[in-house]
C-alpha cells in the first residue's frame, strides 16, 4: 500500500509486504522463501540478500541470481542451546 511504511529512529523505513489474496504457498519452504525474495527484489528494484546456513539453499539462490550470505553462527537454530551450555 502506498504511504504505509513506518519510519523508525535513524531514518530506517519499515514496510510489510503481504501476499496477494489467494496466494498458495509452495510445497517446498525453501523454494517459497526464494520466490518471495525474488518478488521483493522486483517490487523494490533493490537487491535482496537471502541469509542462510544451508549450502544447498545458497547454491539454489546463486543459480537464480539472488544474493546470499552465510548465517552467523550465533543465529543458528541451536544457538540458544549452545549459549545455555556455555559454548558461545
LUMGU-758987 format. One record per atom (N, C-alpha, C): residue number from 1; chain; atom name; x, y, z. Coordinates in nm, 3 decimals. Example, Ala and Ser with C-alpha at 12.3 -4.5 7.8 and 13.67 -1.06 7.14 Angstrom:
<pts>
<nr = 1; kette = A; atom = N; x = 1.319; y = -0.569; z = 0.780>
<nr = 1; kette = A; atom = CA; x = 1.230; y = -0.450; z = 0.780>
<nr = 1; kette = A; atom = C; x = 1.320; y = -0.330; z = 0.780>
<nr = 2; kette = A; atom = N; x = 1.285; y = -0.225; z = 0.708>
<nr = 2; kette = A; atom = CA; x = 1.367; y = -0.106; z = 0.714>
<nr = 2; kette = A; atom = C; x = 1.290; y = 0.003; z = 0.787>
</pts>
This chain:
<pts>
<nr = 1; kette = A; atom = N; x = 0.083; y = -0.118; z = 0.000>
<nr = 1; kette = A; atom = CA; x = 0.000; y = 0.000; z = 0.000>
<nr = 1; kette = A; atom = C; x = 0.088; y = 0.125; z = 0.000>
<nr = 2; kette = A; atom = N; x = 0.058; y = 0.221; z = -0.082>
<nr = 2; kette = A; atom = CA; x = 0.134; y = 0.346; z = -0.079>
<nr = 2; kette = A; atom = C; x = 0.118; y = 0.415; z = 0.056>
<nr = 3; kette = A; atom = N; x = 0.223; y = 0.480; z = 0.097>
<nr = 3; kette = A; atom = CA; x = 0.222; y = 0.555; z = 0.223>
<nr = 3; kette = A; atom = C; x = 0.195; y = 0.469; z = 0.346>
<nr = 4; kette = A; atom = N; x = 0.226; y = 0.340; z = 0.339>
<nr = 4; kette = A; atom = CA; x = 0.201; y = 0.253; z = 0.454>
<nr = 4; kette = A; atom = C; x = 0.330; y = 0.217; z = 0.528>
<nr = 5; kette = A; atom = N; x = 0.441; y = 0.279; z = 0.491>
<nr = 5; kette = A; atom = CA; x = 0.568; y = 0.248; z = 0.556>
<nr = 5; kette = A; atom = C; x = 0.581; y = 0.329; z = 0.685>
<nr = 6; kette = A; atom = N; x = 0.651; y = 0.272; z = 0.782>
<nr = 6; kette = A; atom = CA; x = 0.681; y = 0.341; z = 0.907>
<nr = 6; kette = A; atom = C; x = 0.828; y = 0.382; z = 0.905>
<nr = 7; kette = A; atom = N; x = 0.856; y = 0.500; z = 0.955>
<nr = 7; kette = A; atom = CA; x = 0.994; y = 0.546; z = 0.966>
<nr = 7; kette = A; atom = C; x = 1.040; y = 0.527; z = 1.109>
<nr = 8; kette = A; atom = N; x = 1.145; y = 0.450; z = 1.126>
<nr = 8; kette = A; atom = CA; x = 1.200; y = 0.418; z = 1.257>
<nr = 8; kette = A; atom = C; x = 1.311; y = 0.515; z = 1.292>
<nr = 9; kette = A; atom = N; x = 1.355; y = 0.516; z = 1.418>
<nr = 9; kette = A; atom = CA; x = 1.468; y = 0.603; z = 1.455>
<nr = 9; kette = A; atom = C; x = 1.588; y = 0.577; z = 1.364>
<nr = 10; kette = A; atom = N; x = 1.658; y = 0.682; z = 1.332>
<nr = 10; kette = A; atom = CA; x = 1.776; y = 0.670; z = 1.245>
<nr = 10; kette = A; atom = C; x = 1.740; y = 0.673; z = 1.098>
<nr = 11; kette = A; atom = N; x = 1.612; y = 0.694; z = 1.066>
<nr = 11; kette = A; atom = CA; x = 1.571; y = 0.704; z = 0.926>
<nr = 11; kette = A; atom = C; x = 1.543; y = 0.572; z = 0.857>
<nr = 12; kette = A; atom = N; x = 1.551; y = 0.460; z = 0.929>
<nr = 12; kette = A; atom = CA; x = 1.520; y = 0.330; z = 0.869>
<nr = 12; kette = A; atom = C; x = 1.371; y = 0.322; z = 0.839>
<nr = 13; kette = A; atom = N; x = 1.338; y = 0.271; z = 0.722>
<nr = 13; kette = A; atom = CA; x = 1.198; y = 0.257; z = 0.683>
<nr = 13; kette = A; atom = C; x = 1.158; y = 0.111; z = 0.694>
<nr = 14; kette = A; atom = N; x = 1.040; y = 0.086; z = 0.750>
<nr = 14; kette = A; atom = CA; x = 0.987; y = -0.049; z = 0.765>
<nr = 14; kette = A; atom = C; x = 0.855; y = -0.057; z = 0.690>
<nr = 15; kette = A; atom = N; x = 0.847; y = -0.153; z = 0.599>
<nr = 15; kette = A; atom = CA; x = 0.723; y = -0.175; z = 0.526>
<nr = 15; kette = A; atom = C; x = 0.701; y = -0.325; z = 0.518>
<nr = 16; kette = A; atom = N; x = 0.579; y = -0.369; z = 0.542>
<nr = 16; kette = A; atom = CA; x = 0.546; y = -0.511; z = 0.539>
<nr = 16; kette = A; atom = C; x = 0.473; y = -0.540; z = 0.409>
<nr = 17; kette = A; atom = N; x = 0.526; y = -0.634; z = 0.332>
<nr = 17; kette = A; atom = CA; x = 0.463; y = -0.677; z = 0.208>
<nr = 17; kette = A; atom = C; x = 0.382; y = -0.802; z = 0.237>
<nr = 18; kette = A; atom = N; x = 0.253; y = -0.795; z = 0.214>
<nr = 18; kette = A; atom = CA; x = 0.166; y = -0.909; z = 0.236>
<nr = 18; kette = A; atom = C; x = 0.148; y = -0.986; z = 0.106>
<nr = 19; kette = A; atom = N; x = 0.121; y = -1.116; z = 0.119>
<nr = 19; kette = A; atom = CA; x = 0.092; y = -1.196; z = 0.000>
<nr = 19; kette = A; atom = C; x = -0.037; y = -1.147; z = -0.064>
<nr = 20; kette = A; atom = N; x = -0.044; y = -1.162; z = -0.195>
<nr = 20; kette = A; atom = CA; x = -0.168; y = -1.130; z = -0.265>
<nr = 20; kette = A; atom = C; x = -0.278; y = -1.223; z = -0.217>
<nr = 21; kette = A; atom = N; x = -0.403; y = -1.176; z = -0.215>
<nr = 21; kette = A; atom = CA; x = -0.514; y = -1.265; z = -0.178>
<nr = 21; kette = A; atom = C; x = -0.513; y = -1.388; z = -0.269>
<nr = 22; kette = A; atom = N; x = -0.530; y = -1.502; z = -0.211>
<nr = 22; kette = A; atom = CA; x = -0.532; y = -1.626; z = -0.288>
<nr = 22; kette = A; atom = C; x = -0.394; y = -1.687; z = -0.311>
<nr = 23; kette = A; atom = N; x = -0.288; y = -1.623; z = -0.260>
<nr = 23; kette = A; atom = CA; x = -0.154; y = -1.681; z = -0.278>
<nr = 23; kette = A; atom = C; x = -0.147; y = -1.818; z = -0.213>
<nr = 24; kette = A; atom = N; x = -0.102; y = -1.915; z = -0.288>
<nr = 24; kette = A; atom = CA; x = -0.085; y = -2.051; z = -0.236>
<nr = 24; kette = A; atom = C; x = 0.064; y = -2.075; z = -0.217>
<nr = 25; kette = A; atom = N; x = 0.103; y = -2.108; z = -0.095>
<nr = 25; kette = A; atom = CA; x = 0.244; y = -2.134; z = -0.069>
<nr = 25; kette = A; atom = C; x = 0.290; y = -2.261; z = -0.140>
<nr = 26; kette = A; atom = N; x = 0.416; y = -2.258; z = -0.180>
<nr = 26; kette = A; atom = CA; x = 0.474; y = -2.374; z = -0.247>
<nr = 26; kette = A; atom = C; x = 0.496; y = -2.486; z = -0.146>
<nr = 27; kette = A; atom = N; x = 0.496; y = -2.608; z = -0.194>
<nr = 27; kette = A; atom = CA; x = 0.515; y = -2.723; z = -0.106>
<nr = 27; kette = A; atom = C; x = 0.654; y = -2.723; z = -0.041>
<nr = 28; kette = A; atom = N; x = 0.754; y = -2.670; z = -0.113>
<nr = 28; kette = A; atom = CA; x = 0.891; y = -2.666; z = -0.062>
<nr = 28; kette = A; atom = C; x = 0.915; y = -2.529; z = 0.003>
<nr = 29; kette = A; atom = N; x = 0.934; y = -2.524; z = 0.136>
<nr = 29; kette = A; atom = CA; x = 0.954; y = -2.395; z = 0.205>
<nr = 29; kette = A; atom = C; x = 1.075; y = -2.316; z = 0.153>
<nr = 30; kette = A; atom = N; x = 1.182; y = -2.385; z = 0.114>
<nr = 30; kette = A; atom = CA; x = 1.300; y = -2.316; z = 0.060>
<nr = 30; kette = A; atom = C; x = 1.264; y = -2.245; z = -0.069>
<nr = 31; kette = A; atom = N; x = 1.190; y = -2.313; z = -0.156>
<nr = 31; kette = A; atom = CA; x = 1.150; y = -2.252; z = -0.283>
<nr = 31; kette = A; atom = C; x = 1.055; y = -2.135; z = -0.259>
<nr = 32; kette = A; atom = N; x = 0.968; y = -2.146; z = -0.162>
<nr = 32; kette = A; atom = CA; x = 0.878; y = -2.035; z = -0.127>
<nr = 32; kette = A; atom = C; x = 0.958; y = -1.914; z = -0.082>
<nr = 33; kette = A; atom = N; x = 1.055; y = -1.936; z = 0.003>
<nr = 33; kette = A; atom = CA; x = 1.138; y = -1.826; z = 0.053>
<nr = 33; kette = A; atom = C; x = 1.215; y = -1.759; z = -0.062>
<nr = 34; kette = A; atom = N; x = 1.276; y = -1.839; z = -0.149>
<nr = 34; kette = A; atom = CA; x = 1.348; y = -1.782; z = -0.263>
<nr = 34; kette = A; atom = C; x = 1.253; y = -1.704; z = -0.354>
<nr = 35; kette = A; atom = N; x = 1.135; y = -1.758; z = -0.376>
<nr = 35; kette = A; atom = CA; x = 1.036; y = -1.691; z = -0.460>
<nr = 35; kette = A; atom = C; x = 0.995; y = -1.557; z = -0.400>
<nr = 36; kette = A; atom = N; x = 0.974; y = -1.552; z = -0.270>
<nr = 36; kette = A; atom = CA; x = 0.936; y = -1.428; z = -0.202>
<nr = 36; kette = A; atom = C; x = 1.051; y = -1.326; z = -0.207>
<nr = 37; kette = A; atom = N; x = 1.174; y = -1.373; z = -0.196>
<nr = 37; kette = A; atom = CA; x = 1.289; y = -1.284; z = -0.207>
<nr = 37; kette = A; atom = C; x = 1.295; y = -1.222; z = -0.346>
<nr = 38; kette = A; atom = N; x = 1.272; y = -1.303; z = -0.447>
<nr = 38; kette = A; atom = CA; x = 1.275; y = -1.253; z = -0.585>
<nr = 38; kette = A; atom = C; x = 1.162; y = -1.151; z = -0.607>
<nr = 39; kette = A; atom = N; x = 1.044; y = -1.178; z = -0.552>
<nr = 39; kette = A; atom = CA; x = 0.932; y = -1.085; z = -0.563>
<nr = 39; kette = A; atom = C; x = 0.965; y = -0.952; z = -0.495>
<nr = 40; kette = A; atom = N; x = 1.022; y = -0.959; z = -0.377>
<nr = 40; kette = A; atom = CA; x = 1.061; y = -0.839; z = -0.304>
<nr = 40; kette = A; atom = C; x = 1.165; y = -0.760; z = -0.383>
<nr = 41; kette = A; atom = N; x = 1.258; y = -0.830; z = -0.443>
<nr = 41; kette = A; atom = CA; x = 1.362; y = -0.765; z = -0.523>
<nr = 41; kette = A; atom = C; x = 1.301; y = -0.691; z = -0.643>
<nr = 42; kette = A; atom = N; x = 1.206; y = -0.757; z = -0.710>
<nr = 42; kette = A; atom = CA; x = 1.139; y = -0.692; z = -0.824>
<nr = 42; kette = A; atom = C; x = 1.054; y = -0.574; z = -0.777>
<nr = 43; kette = A; atom = N; x = 0.984; y = -0.589; z = -0.666>
<nr = 43; kette = A; atom = CA; x = 0.894; y = -0.484; z = -0.616>
<nr = 43; kette = A; atom = C; x = 0.970; y = -0.359; z = -0.571>
<nr = 44; kette = A; atom = N; x = 1.086; y = -0.378; z = -0.514>
<nr = 44; kette = A; atom = CA; x = 1.162; y = -0.265; z = -0.461>
<nr = 44; kette = A; atom = C; x = 1.265; y = -0.210; z = -0.559>
<nr = 45; kette = A; atom = N; x = 1.302; y = -0.292; z = -0.658>
<nr = 45; kette = A; atom = CA; x = 1.406; y = -0.251; z = -0.751>
<nr = 45; kette = A; atom = C; x = 1.543; y = -0.247; z = -0.687>
<nr = 46; kette = A; atom = N; x = 1.556; y = -0.315; z = -0.573>
<nr = 46; kette = A; atom = CA; x = 1.683; y = -0.317; z = -0.500>
<nr = 46; kette = A; atom = C; x = 1.724; y = -0.461; z = -0.474>
<nr = 47; kette = A; atom = N; x = 1.853; y = -0.486; z = -0.460>
<nr = 47; kette = A; atom = CA; x = 1.898; y = -0.623; z = -0.434>
<nr = 47; kette = A; atom = C; x = 1.850; y = -0.672; z = -0.297>
<nr = 48; kette = A; atom = N; x = 1.817; y = -0.798; z = -0.290>
<nr = 48; kette = A; atom = CA; x = 1.777; y = -0.865; z = -0.167>
<nr = 48; kette = A; atom = C; x = 1.880; y = -0.972; z = -0.138>
<nr = 49; kette = A; atom = N; x = 1.919; y = -0.985; z = -0.014>
<nr = 49; kette = A; atom = CA; x = 2.017; y = -1.087; z = 0.025>
<nr = 49; kette = A; atom = C; x = 1.947; y = -1.191; z = 0.111>
<nr = 50; kette = A; atom = N; x = 1.954; y = -1.316; z = 0.069>
<nr = 50; kette = A; atom = CA; x = 1.900; y = -1.428; z = 0.144>
<nr = 50; kette = A; atom = C; x = 2.009; y = -1.477; z = 0.239>
<nr = 51; kette = A; atom = N; x = 1.980; y = -1.477; z = 0.369>
<nr = 51; kette = A; atom = CA; x = 2.077; y = -1.520; z = 0.468>
<nr = 51; kette = A; atom = C; x = 2.039; y = -1.660; z = 0.514>
<nr = 52; kette = A; atom = N; x = 2.131; y = -1.754; z = 0.498>
<nr = 52; kette = A; atom = CA; x = 2.103; y = -1.893; z = 0.532>
<nr = 52; kette = A; atom = C; x = 2.231; y = -1.967; z = 0.568>
<nr = 53; kette = A; atom = N; x = 2.216; y = -2.070; z = 0.648>
<nr = 53; kette = A; atom = CA; x = 2.328; y = -2.156; z = 0.682>
<nr = 53; kette = A; atom = C; x = 2.328; y = -2.283; z = 0.598>
<nr = 54; kette = A; atom = N; x = 2.235; y = -2.292; z = 0.506>
<nr = 54; kette = A; atom = CA; x = 2.216; y = -2.412; z = 0.423>
<nr = 54; kette = A; atom = C; x = 2.289; y = -2.393; z = 0.290>
<nr = 55; kette = A; atom = N; x = 2.393; y = -2.471; z = 0.267>
<nr = 55; kette = A; atom = CA; x = 2.472; y = -2.461; z = 0.145>
<nr = 55; kette = A; atom = C; x = 2.386; y = -2.485; z = 0.021>
<nr = 56; kette = A; atom = N; x = 2.296; y = -2.583; z = 0.027>
<nr = 56; kette = A; atom = CA; x = 2.209; y = -2.611; z = -0.087>
<nr = 56; kette = A; atom = C; x = 2.122; y = -2.490; z = -0.121>
<nr = 57; kette = A; atom = N; x = 2.071; y = -2.423; z = -0.019>
<nr = 57; kette = A; atom = CA; x = 1.990; y = -2.304; z = -0.039>
<nr = 57; kette = A; atom = C; x = 2.074; y = -2.192; z = -0.101>
<nr = 58; kette = A; atom = N; x = 2.199; y = -2.180; z = -0.057>
<nr = 58; kette = A; atom = CA; x = 2.289; y = -2.079; z = -0.114>
<nr = 58; kette = A; atom = C; x = 2.313; y = -2.106; z = -0.262>
<nr = 59; kette = A; atom = N; x = 2.335; y = -2.232; z = -0.297>
<nr = 59; kette = A; atom = CA; x = 2.361; y = -2.269; z = -0.436>
<nr = 59; kette = A; atom = C; x = 2.238; y = -2.242; z = -0.523>
<nr = 60; kette = A; atom = N; x = 2.120; y = -2.276; z = -0.472>
<nr = 60; kette = A; atom = CA; x = 1.997; y = -2.252; z = -0.549>
<nr = 60; kette = A; atom = C; x = 1.970; y = -2.102; z = -0.563>
<nr = 61; kette = A; atom = N; x = 1.998; y = -2.024; z = -0.459>
<nr = 61; kette = A; atom = CA; x = 1.983; y = -1.879; z = -0.468>
<nr = 61; kette = A; atom = C; x = 2.078; y = -1.823; z = -0.573>
<nr = 62; kette = A; atom = N; x = 2.200; y = -1.870; z = -0.572>
<nr = 62; kette = A; atom = CA; x = 2.300; y = -1.826; z = -0.669>
<nr = 62; kette = A; atom = C; x = 2.255; y = -1.857; z = -0.812>
<nr = 63; kette = A; atom = N; x = 2.198; y = -1.975; z = -0.831>
<nr = 63; kette = A; atom = CA; x = 2.151; y = -2.016; z = -0.963>
<nr = 63; kette = A; atom = C; x = 2.038; y = -1.925; z = -1.013>
<nr = 64; kette = A; atom = N; x = 1.966; y = -1.865; z = -0.921>
<nr = 64; kette = A; atom = CA; x = 1.857; y = -1.774; z = -0.957>
<nr = 64; kette = A; atom = C; x = 1.902; y = -1.628; z = -0.964>
<nr = 65; kette = A; atom = N; x = 2.031; y = -1.603; z = -0.940>
<nr = 65; kette = A; atom = CA; x = 2.081; y = -1.467; z = -0.944>
<nr = 65; kette = A; atom = C; x = 2.047; y = -1.387; z = -0.819>
<nr = 66; kette = A; atom = N; x = 2.020; y = -1.456; z = -0.710>
<nr = 66; kette = A; atom = CA; x = 1.984; y = -1.392; z = -0.584>
<nr = 66; kette = A; atom = C; x = 2.106; y = -1.390; z = -0.493>
<nr = 67; kette = A; atom = N; x = 2.136; y = -1.274; z = -0.438>
<nr = 67; kette = A; atom = CA; x = 2.249; y = -1.266; z = -0.346>
<nr = 67; kette = A; atom = C; x = 2.220; y = -1.350; z = -0.223>
<nr = 68; kette = A; atom = N; x = 2.327; y = -1.400; z = -0.161>
<nr = 68; kette = A; atom = CA; x = 2.311; y = -1.478; z = -0.039>
<nr = 68; kette = A; atom = C; x = 2.429; y = -1.453; z = 0.051>
<nr = 69; kette = A; atom = N; x = 2.408; y = -1.477; z = 0.180>
<nr = 69; kette = A; atom = CA; x = 2.512; y = -1.460; z = 0.281>
<nr = 69; kette = A; atom = C; x = 2.501; y = -1.574; z = 0.381>
<nr = 70; kette = A; atom = N; x = 2.614; y = -1.609; z = 0.438>
<nr = 70; kette = A; atom = CA; x = 2.620; y = -1.716; z = 0.538>
<nr = 70; kette = A; atom = C; x = 2.559; y = -1.667; z = 0.669>
<nr = 71; kette = A; atom = N; x = 2.471; y = -1.749; z = 0.727>
<nr = 71; kette = A; atom = CA; x = 2.409; y = -1.717; z = 0.855>
<nr = 71; kette = A; atom = C; x = 2.517; y = -1.719; z = 0.964>
<nr = 72; kette = A; atom = N; x = 2.530; y = -1.609; z = 1.040>
<nr = 72; kette = A; atom = CA; x = 2.628; y = -1.611; z = 1.151>
<nr = 72; kette = A; atom = C; x = 2.592; y = -1.721; z = 1.251>
<nr = 73; kette = A; atom = N; x = 2.693; y = -1.788; z = 1.304>
<nr = 73; kette = A; atom = CA; x = 2.670; y = -1.899; z = 1.397>
<nr = 73; kette = A; atom = C; x = 2.582; y = -1.861; z = 1.514>
<nr = 74; kette = A; atom = N; x = 2.593; y = -1.738; z = 1.563>
<nr = 74; kette = A; atom = CA; x = 2.516; y = -1.700; z = 1.681>
<nr = 74; kette = A; atom = C; x = 2.365; y = -1.698; z = 1.654>
<nr = 75; kette = A; atom = N; x = 2.324; y = -1.700; z = 1.528>
<nr = 75; kette = A; atom = CA; x = 2.182; y = -1.702; z = 1.493>
<nr = 75; kette = A; atom = C; x = 2.135; y = -1.839; z = 1.445>
<nr = 76; kette = A; atom = N; x = 2.222; y = -1.936; z = 1.449>
<nr = 76; kette = A; atom = CA; x = 2.187; y = -2.071; z = 1.405>
<nr = 76; kette = A; atom = C; x = 2.076; y = -2.128; z = 1.494>
<nr = 77; kette = A; atom = N; x = 2.003; y = -2.226; z = 1.440>
<nr = 77; kette = A; atom = CA; x = 1.891; y = -2.286; z = 1.513>
<nr = 77; kette = A; atom = C; x = 1.928; y = -2.330; z = 1.654>
<nr = 78; kette = A; atom = N; x = 2.047; y = -2.384; z = 1.670>
<nr = 78; kette = A; atom = CA; x = 2.085; y = -2.437; z = 1.802>
<nr = 78; kette = A; atom = C; x = 2.165; y = -2.336; z = 1.884>
<nr = 79; kette = A; atom = N; x = 2.161; y = -2.206; z = 1.847>
<nr = 79; kette = A; atom = CA; x = 2.239; y = -2.103; z = 1.917>
<nr = 79; kette = A; atom = C; x = 2.197; y = -2.093; z = 2.064>
<nr = 80; kette = A; atom = N; x = 2.068; y = -2.100; z = 2.092>
<nr = 80; kette = A; atom = CA; x = 2.020; y = -2.090; z = 2.231>
<nr = 80; kette = A; atom = C; x = 2.076; y = -2.203; z = 2.315>
<nr = 81; kette = A; atom = N; x = 2.077; y = -2.324; z = 2.259>
<nr = 81; kette = A; atom = CA; x = 2.131; y = -2.439; z = 2.332>
<nr = 81; kette = A; atom = C; x = 2.280; y = -2.420; z = 2.358>
<nr = 82; kette = A; atom = N; x = 2.354; y = -2.371; z = 2.256>
<nr = 82; kette = A; atom = CA; x = 2.498; y = -2.351; z = 2.273>
<nr = 82; kette = A; atom = C; x = 2.527; y = -2.248; z = 2.380>
<nr = 83; kette = A; atom = N; x = 2.452; y = -2.138; z = 2.382>
<nr = 83; kette = A; atom = CA; x = 2.473; y = -2.033; z = 2.482>
<nr = 83; kette = A; atom = C; x = 2.444; y = -2.087; z = 2.621>
<nr = 84; kette = A; atom = N; x = 2.335; y = -2.163; z = 2.635>
<nr = 84; kette = A; atom = CA; x = 2.298; y = -2.221; z = 2.765>
<nr = 84; kette = A; atom = C; x = 2.404; y = -2.318; z = 2.814>
<nr = 85; kette = A; atom = N; x = 2.470; y = -2.385; z = 2.721>
<nr = 85; kette = A; atom = CA; x = 2.574; y = -2.482; z = 2.758>
<nr = 85; kette = A; atom = C; x = 2.710; y = -2.414; z = 2.777>
<nr = 86; kette = A; atom = N; x = 2.716; y = -2.282; z = 2.755>
<nr = 86; kette = A; atom = CA; x = 2.840; y = -2.209; z = 2.772>
<nr = 86; kette = A; atom = C; x = 2.937; y = -2.227; z = 2.657>
<nr = 87; kette = A; atom = N; x = 2.887; y = -2.269; z = 2.539>
<nr = 87; kette = A; atom = CA; x = 2.974; y = -2.293; z = 2.424>
<nr = 87; kette = A; atom = C; x = 2.999; y = -2.169; z = 2.341>
<nr = 88; kette = A; atom = N; x = 2.920; y = -2.063; z = 2.360>
<nr = 88; kette = A; atom = CA; x = 2.932; y = -1.944; z = 2.274>
<nr = 88; kette = A; atom = C; x = 3.003; y = -1.833; z = 2.345>
</pts>
